Amino acid sequence: MKNPENRFKAALKAGRQQIGLWNTIGGNTVPEALAGCGFDWIVIDTEHSAVEAVEVLPALQAMAAWPDVAPVVRPAFNDLVLIKRILDFGAQTLLLPYVQSAEEARAAVRAVRYPPEGIRGVAGMTRASRYGAIEGYTANANTEICLILQVETRAALDALEDIAMVEGVDGIFIGPADLAASLGHPGNPGHPEVVTAIEGAISRLRAIGKPSGILTLDEGFARRCMALGTTFTAIGVDLATLVDGMKALRARF
């Protein structure tokens, strides 16, 4: 058995637009249902949700029934142990939050790669290797791992190019909410200063040929970001959509 191609990573390299969604509701039923909704990628979020690392495994298993959608896992932090566990669960794409320097970016790259390129711990009987069925998994896994780093502070923006150009970084995700807080506008990602910073970051990344992405529930701004150059653009959060839908249903009665 061969190691599966990471189609999300391949699409990034090809510059194809991928429309995404945030999964913050734990368990396996919601991830499975979302996977059949036609999105290109879905983030299983363990940073800003009640989803624990151990719940990532059943979510990935549930989503596997829909091979056209790419699962992306966001660990709670850029932490070697969390990263190792989630990769062993079979995640091929990680979105690491709160990266603020090239040094932190290099640490992330080392964490997702097996030696000699990195320091990822080796285990044989994992879902990532299909419990030993993938021939030469440890020798070849690095090529299909996709690493996205989240830039979400003023300091990270100042170091944007240095972070983005670290060897092994496949893309940069811009976090509007935390960036707004860092720039002095908590709770207001639509503030002109924040919007200017986001648009500038997208343009800067496009200039150096590095894929960029964002999450925004503002449809107009999502289209604006796509026009500027984002190629992995998330447009919804499951819990927000659920609450909005229930409120709208109640209002009709």
N, C-alpha and C positions, 0 to 999 in steps of 0.2 A: 504494500500500500504506500502511495506517495503522500508527502505532506501537502495538504490542500493549499491552493493558491489563495493569497489574500487579495480578494477582488477590490476591497476598499483601497488598499495600497496601490494596486495597479491603476485604478481610476484616478488617484491623485497624480500619479506619474503622467497619465495621459491628459490631465487637465479637464476631465469630464466633471460637470456639475453633479453633486450628490446632495439630495434633499434629506434632511434628517429629523429625528424626533428624540425627545428625552424620556426615558423610562425611570420613574421615581417610585412607583408602586411595586412593593416586593412580591415574592412568590414566583410561581412559574406561569400562572394563567394569563396575567396581563402581558408579560413579555411575549408569550406565544400568540396572543390575540393581536398585539401591535405588529408583530412580525409579518402578519398577513395583510397589512394595510397599504402596502405598496411603497413604503419609504425605502430609500437606498441604504440608510444606516440608522441604527438606534443605539443611543448611549444608555447603558445600564449604569446608573449613577449611585455610587456608594459614598460620595462626599457630602452632598446636601440632601440626603434622604435617610429613611430608616432602614435602608437595605445594607446588610452586613456582607462582608467578603464571602462568607460561606454560602450566601444566597445567590451568588453569581453563577455558581455551577449549575443549579437547576434552571436558571434563566437561560443560560447558554444552551443547555440541552433542549429546552422547550423551543427556542428560536431556530434550532437546527433543522426543524421541519420545513423552514422557509429559506432555502439556500440563496435566494436573490437578495436578501437583506444582510448587511454586514453588522454584526454586533461590535460595539465599541465600549470598553469598560473604563469608567473613571474611578480609580482608587481614591481613597480618602486623602492621600498625600503621596508625595514623591518619596516613597519609602521602599527600601530594598526588599523587606520581608513581604509586604503586601503585594508588591509587583510580582515577586517569585510565585506566590500562591495563585494569583489570578492568571498568570501565564500557564501554570500547570493545569488549571481548570480548562484550558483550551482557548482562551482569548488570544487573538492574533493582533488586535489593535488596542492600544492603551492611550487614554487621554489623561495626562498628568497635570494636576492643578498647581497653581502658585509657584511657577518657575520664574526666578528673577535674575538669573545670571548665567553666563556661559558655563561657569563651574557647575552649577546645579544641572544644567542641560547635559553636560558630560557625565555626571553621576547617573542621570536617568538612562542614558545610552548604555552605560556599563551594566546597569541593573537589568535591562531587558535582553542582554546578549550573553550567550554562553562563552566561557573562556575558549581561546585566549583573547577574544575581543572584549569580553566583559566579565562579570562576576556572578551571573545567574547560577543558582545551585542546580545540580543535575539530579534528577530522579527518573527512574525507569517507568514505573506503573502509574502514569498520569493520563488524564483525558487528552492532554495536548498531543501525546504520542499515540493516541488511540490504544492506550494500555499495552504499548509495545508493538503494535501492528504496523506503525509507520517505519519503514526501513530507513535507517540512518537519521532519525529525527534530530538527535542532539547535534550532529554534524551539520545539518542543513536548516535548522529552525530559524536562525538569525535572519535569513534572507526574506522570510515571510512575515516577520514581526514589523508592525508599523507603530511608530512612536509619534504622538502628537503632544506638544507641550502647550500649556495654557498660560498666556500672558495677560495679567489682570491688575497690574499696579503701575504707578508712574515710573518706579525704578526699572521694571521689566520693559516698559516702552523705551526708556533711555538706552537699554541694552538690546533692543529688538534684533538688530542685524547680527550681533555677536551670538545671541541665543539661537537664532534661526539657522545660522551657517555652521553650527556644530555638526560634524560628521555623524550621521545616524539619526538626525532629527528629520522626520518626514513631512511635518507640517506644523503650523502655529495656529492655535485657537485663541481668539480674543474674547475675554470674559467681560461683557459690558457692565454687569452689576457691581462686581468688585472694583473694576476700573473706575466706575463713577464714584464709589466711596473713596478710593485712593486719591482722586482728583478733587475731592472736597464736595461732592454732590451725591451723598448717600441716598439711595432710593430714587434717583433721577437719571437713569441712563440716557434719557432723551435730551439732557442739557446740551446746549450748543458746544460747550467745551469738550464734553465727552464724545459727542458725535464727530466733532472735528478730529479728535485723537484716534477714534476707531477708523474713520475713513483714511486718515493719514497712515495708520499702521497697515491697512490693507494695501494701499498704494506702495508703501515701502517694501512690503513682502513681495508684491507682484514684480517690483523692479529688480529684485534679486532672484526671482524665479522660485520662490518658496510658496507652496500651497498655504492658503489661509482659510479659516473657518470661523463661524460665529453662531450663537444662539440668540434669536430675537423673536418675540411674539408680535412685533410690529411688522405686518406684512409689507407695508410700503418700504420700511427700512431694510427688510430682508432683500427685497428686489434691488434696492439701491446698493447694498453690499455685494450682491451678485454681479451687478453691472460694473462695480469697481474692481472685482476680481476674486471674491471668495468662491471656492470650488467645493467646499463641504459646509452647507448652510442648514442649520437646524431651525425649524419654524414652529415647534410646538413642544409642550410638556404634558404628559399624560394626565397628571393630577389637575393642572390648570384647565385643560380641555374638559375633563369630567365635571369640575365645579361650574364652569361657564355653561356647559350643556344642561346641567341640572337647574341652574338659575333661570336659564331661558325657558326650559320646560315649565317650571313653576309659574313664571311670569305669564305664560300663555293661558293659564287657568286662574 
